[in-house]
Amino acid sequence: MKNKVVASSNGSVGIAAAHEILHSGGTSLDAVVTALSLVEANPDDHSVGYSGLPNMLGEVELDASVMVGIGLRAGSVGALRGYQDAALLSKHVMDSLPHVLIVGEGASRFASECGLDFCDLLTEEARTVWQSKMSSADPDRELDGFLERMREIVASIATDPQLVEPPHGTVNFICQDREGRIASGVSTSGWAWKYPGRVGDSPIIGAGNYCDDRYGAATCTGRGEMAQRACTAHSIVMFMRFGESVETSVRTALRDLGALDDPFASEMNVIALDAAGKPYAGSTASGKTYIYLEEGMSEFAEMDREHVAVDFD
């Protein structure tokens, strides 16, 4: 079996480092965390880590999770402020605490205790993008008015042609070593202009991330509330458990989203890897890609995701 790395297309800044760790005999988990950390530090990616787009109040909050397929061990953080290394902190949660998920002030406190570096996550570029939608949103006015404006923004930003990248972007990595051991990880700054404290699918094990060495792994990007309600990542792995191919498992899980009653439904993207090392990816939107690198390749390949049409009406 060859070392393999599968990632969302914005993982290009970290995929080579992940592969090098596997090539040198490192663990799949270390490969995932290292790759995610490089994306989290990338100021050009406004959907992850440093320079992520903020919530309604202009505060950047990060969500992340990591999982290993041996023993189904996992750790995650939600609504983390002031620390960009959300994936590494998730690993610390998994390794050091008797918990899976910590959020908010507790996550920031734990990051300090772990010796992670504090930083201001909001860059001027991200602030400018945020302000472009906030001219009429005043958190000091009546709550009903504030929530109405938030709903207007959520309903409009997914199709805004002025936004270079979607407001709900996320980075995914799935790594498998020569022994077949799998790890998966997800990191995001969440849905831009979200209500403060909102936590998406990325840190929810089974929603945006799931990994089991016996069957495979799956991770998600897109509107996290949809993956939370449908347990999308877990569903893909369970379909593989019951004998479906990775392709059929992805298609079925995406089509299941059509049953959701969600006035804010938008695209959902998944990457998956079966236990035999076969990668696959799908999206409810057309024209989406993912990247893949395995031993013997000189550079990663960008591949089309299958477009799985889903009627959200």
N, C-alpha and C positions, 0 to 999 in steps of 0.2 A: 504494500500500500504506500502511496506517495503522500508527502506533506501537501496540504491543500489550504488555501485561504480564499474565502468568498466574502465579498463586501458590497455594500451599496456604493454607487459610483463616486460619492464624495469621500470615500475611504482611500482614494488614490494616494494621498500623502502618507498613509501609514501601512499600505499593503506590503511594500518591499521589506520594511522592518519586521513585520510579522513573519514573513516567509524566512527571513534570515535567522530569526530566533528558532523556528522549527528546524531549519537546515542544520543549525548548530547543536541540536539536541534539546532545546528548551521546551517548556511545556506549552500546550495549546492555550492555557489560560494566560501565561505571560505574553504570548504572542498577541492575544486579543487585547489585553490591557495596554500593552505598548502601542499598538496600532491606534486604539481609541484615544489614547493620551495625545498622540501627535495631531489628530484631527481636532481634539478639544483645544489645543494650543494655536490652531490656525485662525488668524484674525480675518481671513477672507471667507470663512464659512460662518454665516450668520444664523445657522440652525443648530450649532453645537458649541458648548464651552465658551471660551473667551470670545467676546464680540457677538455673542448670541443676541437675538432680538428679545427685548424685555416684555414683561407683562403690562397690564393696563396702567400701572403706576410707574413704569419706567425702571423696574427692577428685574435683573436677569436671574432667573431661577432654573437650575439644572436638574435633570432626571437621568438616571443611568442604572444599568444592571449588568451583572456578569453571572454566568452559570457554567458549571462543568458537568459533563455527562456521566461521570463516575460518581455514584452516590447521590446524584441530583442536588448537589450543593449549589447555593446561590446567595448573592448579596446585592443589595440595591439601595439607592438613595433617591429622595424626591424633594423638590423645591429647595435645593441646595443653593445658598447664596454665599458669595465671597470667595469661592474656591473653584478653580477650573477643572481640577482632576477628579471629576465625578466617577469615572470608571475605576480609577485606582482606589478611591474611597469605598466603592462598592466591594472591591476585593477585600479591603480591610474589614468591612462589615462581615463578609463571609468567613474570613479567617479568625477574627478576634471577638466577635459578639455572638451571643446565643439568639440572634435575631436574623431576619432576612432583609427587612426594610426599615430604614429610619429616615425621617423627613424634617424639613424646616430648620428651626433653631437647633434641634438635636443633631441633625446632620452636620451643620456648621461647627457645632461644639466638638463633635467627634473628629472632624477634619483637623481642627486645631490640636487635639490630643494626639493625632497621628503624625503631627509635624508637617502637614501639608502647607504650602505657601498661600497666604491670603493675597487676593488681588481684586481690583475693581474690574468686574467682568464687562461693564458697559463701555464700549468705545464710542468715539464721536460719530463714526460712520453709522453704527447701529442706532445711536440716539437720533440721528437725522432721519433714518428710515422710520423709526418709531414715531417721531413727531409728525411725520407726513400724514398719519392717520388720526392724530390725537387732537387736532385743532378744536374740535367740538365736544371732546370728552372731558368732563370735569368731575373728578372723584369726590369733590366737596359738595356737589349738588345732591338733590334727593336720590336715594338709592335706586328708585324705579327708573329715573332718567339715565343714571349711570349704567344700569344693566341693559337698558334699551340700546344705548350707544354701543355697548360691548357686543350685543347680538348683531347689530348692524355691521360692525367691523368683521366679526367672524363670518357673517354671511357673504361679505364682499371680497375679502382678501384672497380667497382660494382661486379666484379667477381674475385678479387684478393684473393687467399686462405690464404695469409699471414695476412690479416686483420681479426681480431677476430670478429669485429662487422661491419655492413655496414656503409659506409661513409656518409650516408644520414639519420641516425637514428634520432628519435624524440620521445618525450614522450607525451602520450594522457591521459586525464582523462575526464570521464563523470560521474557526480553525480546526483542522484535524491533523494529528501527527502520524508518523509511520506506523504506530501501534494501533491506530484507529480511535485514539482518544480525542474527544471533541470538546470544545469550549465555545461559548457564544457570548456576545456582548452588544449592548446598545447604549448610546449616549445622545442627549438632545438638550436644547434649551427650551423645548416645548413649543406649543402653539403661541406664536407672537400675539401680543395684546390680550393674552389670556387673563382670566380673573386671578388675582393674587392667590397663591396657594394651590392652584390647579395642578394636579398630577396626571400625566398621561399614561399611556400603556408601557412606555419604555422601562420603568422600574417595577412593573407588575409582572411577576413570574407567571407565565401561562398566557398573558395577554400579548405583550410585545417581544417576549423572549422565552424560549424553552429549549432545553437540550437534554438528550438522553442517549448515551453511547449505544444502547441496544437498538435504537431505531433511527436517530438522526437529530437534527436541530432546525429551528426556524426563528427568524426575527422579522420585525415589522417596522415600517415607517408609514406615516400618513396620519389621518385623524384618529388619535389614540383612543377616543371614547368608543369608537367602533370596535377596535380590537379588544378593548376591555370587556365589552358586552358579549362579544362572540368568542372570547378566549382563542383568538386566531392562531397564535404561535403554538399553543398546546394542541389545538385541533389538528394542525398539520402533522405534528409528530405522532399523535394518536392514530390518525388515518394510516400513517406508515406502519405503525405498530400492528394494525389490523390487516396488513398485507397490501395496501395500496402503494403504487409507485409514488415517487416524490412529485412527479408532474401532476398526477391525478389529485394528490393530497393538497397541493397548492391551489389548483383550480377549484376544488370542492370548498375549501376554506374561504376563498375569496367570494365565491358565489353565495355562500351562506350569509354574507354581509347584506345581501339584498333583502333579507327578512327584517332588517332593523328599521324601526320607525325613528328616523333621525332627520329633522329639517336641515341640519348642517352637514349632512353626509357629503363626503368628498373622497378623493382617491385614497387607496390603500395599496401599499407595495410590500412584498415579502421576498426574502431570500431563504433558501433551504438547502440542506445537505443531508443525504441519507447515510445510513451507517456504512455503506459500501464506498462512500466518498463521491457520490454523484451529486453535483450542484444543480440547482434550478431556481428560477425566480419568476415571479409574476406580478402584474399590476392591473388595477382596474382602469388605469389610464394608458393610452397608447404612447409609443415612442420612448418608453423608459428603458434604462440599461442597468447593468450591474457589472462588477469586475471580478476576475478570477485569476488565481496564480497557483501553480503547482510545481513541484520539483521537476526540473528538466526544461522549464520555460525561462527564457531570458528576461521577459517582462510580462506584466499582467495583460490579460485580454479583456476588452470591454465587450460585453455580450448583451443582446436584446433580451429584455424580459418578455414573457408571453403576455399579451393583452387579453385579460379575462373580462369580458363585458359583463357589467352588473347594472341592473336597473334599480336605482335608488329612489325612484318616484313611487 
